């Protein structure tokens, strides 16, 4: 009779993936993807975006607070630094728009904030090659949080009386009109964190932006981190995102890799 | 006849911040409203909030060698890490905003009308808009102040009878501070309260799309 083995040769739970290319290999054409961060090289999942670009998945529905600036002007997001000190390994979702991979954007910032700032996604929109749903950032964030929390829909007082409420149910609570917004669940969530352990527990550095919001709001959450530490090193009261929300962890290179085409 | 000098952005910001109280939680939009961060009364404890999930920061840092790239407000501007500062996620940040925990929001504007409606997110000629955090901020803050130039670069009116651009948020604006004066919106009318030096009410009316009601105690701007 065969008895179950008690001893184990390796850890049961290990979410660390060796390469960015492995981490995103199964993102299919037509997938819906959360892109975390807030338009900064210091909080964006740059290497995951680059890996998706190399992988080639297309027809994506991209959920992201901003549709990005693209390769040519991504460094404008660190204008506070002299040009020579700006991170050269910042790949925002504008890269995917530039490559024609995004069919639809669900976002708060769809276009350049000035007449003379025109970014790749805006060009695709103007050419009729992409569509967009623009939401206020609070409703965008809450729709994602709802997906993580298993809430199908919620009423928010933000939106009635504006274009955002068009075609949606509006209902009064205490005399105040509220609009019904539905959860935004994705196939994948790509987020950036500071440290992780092999359980996928995450801590963030600085404002946690959409990274914490999106982790867990998808079937597969992939975290790009600066450092992986031993299990137990992150104190329980310190952990921002429990590892159950995270399926894969991949660590950033120690030296910047400045071309998105480089296998990593 | 050339027009009188308009108020400098620093002065416009000081008009807004002079009314802040200790403990006020204040969100500043990018652009002109950001000037407020640099002219806060130093003897007051104002908690500045920014949508990406930061509360309780200090002035914008201009010397990059002093900046921490992880302490940023919207627009990717490095700010001072004050004691007591807090980081949150985006969803928590907007729970704070929507839930009524914000005292004041200072927003930029493309158009404001006499019904307190605000349009500040979509330029003409663009295929879509940038709503950003403004709809939630304008709804959630106890007080919404719009800080903007009184007219566009090419002289179009921005204080109007009825917004023609897509609305960011309806019925939300309590005060408009521009480079020529201070107006409150009261009972469906734009009430002129303070005027920039050299700008009399008639001249301000001349560059305003809505009919101004002149407050009984209208006076020159004081700081």
Interface residues (C-beta under 8 A of the other chain):
Chain A: X38 X39 X40 X41 X42 X43 X65 X77 X78 X79 X80 X81 X82 X85 X108 X109 X110 X111 X112 X113 X114 X115 X122 X125 X126 X132 X134 X135 X136 X137 X138 X139 X141 X142 X144 X145 X156 X157 X158 X159 X160 X161 X162 X163 X164 X204 X205 X206 X207 X208 X209 X210 X211 X212 X213 X240
Chain B: X50 X51 X52 X53 X54 X61 X62 X64 X67 X68 X69 X70 X71 X72 X74 X76 X77 X78 X87 X88 X89 X90 X91 X93 X94 X95 X97 X98 X123 X125 X126 X127 X128 X129 X130 X131 X132 X133 X134 X135 X136 X139 X140 X166 X167 X168 X169 X170 X171
